[in-house]
Amino acid sequence: MNLLVQTSTDDGTFHGPSIMEFFPDIVLFEGTGFDINRIMLIRLLAVLALVIVFWLGTRNMKIVPGKFQSLIEMALDFVRVNIAEDLLGKVDGKRFLPLLTTMFFMIFTMNFTGIIPGLNIAGTSVIGVPLVLAAISYVTFIYAGIKKSPGKFFKNSLFPTGVPWPVYIIVTPIEFISTFIIRPVTLTLRLLMNMVVGHLLLVLFFAATQFFVFTLGGWFIAMGAVTFAFGFAFTLFEILVALLQAYVFTLLTAVYIQLAVAEEH
């Protein structure tokens, strides 16, 4: 697997990262119909790691938890208390907690792979995973709305109460676009673009470091030290971004469910 970008050619010209990094070569099962490229392999490893961590943390639950069990419980309680119950209440929060918990930790783990040496790219940096998760969020809040108010969900979503009938000519198309089109699109693009940009910047910093130090040498090594420092600082920032994007995606999903099950629906 080629984990590093080419930083220079024979003429000493610097070449930064390109969008083609998100379309890597096949690494497993090529030509079988089950081709797995580098990003797909990273996604599988992320899911496997997530399953192992939670299995190890919950396989032998104790009344007085150890450090690892406490850490797992804190992580689960963060989603349960601060997202599910805080927005949906205890009843609806419990209903949708498995979905919200899975969504949060799946996104965070796949985001986090972008800063792990040897992996170096987020599993969410190609549109497949963000799009599927946005579709799940979309179907879930529509299902929740229909389940709560059969026959009234779409009517109340597109024709809000208290609006004069002539104004519906303007309001209804806006409500349709904002509720049923913009929501899944923005969920997808927000997560995708943050991971794409983060990866490109990290590769740019460290590729520049490699170019300054190993290709140019001399006093350019000082420039390499600067780009390395920026790359290291941005790596720490990417940890925050990975967590924040998981939180925002899950939070917005909970907000959309909350709006769908609101009493006016």
Order of alpha helices (4+ residues) and beta strands (2+ residues): beta-beta-alpha-alpha-alpha-alpha-alpha-alpha-alpha-alpha
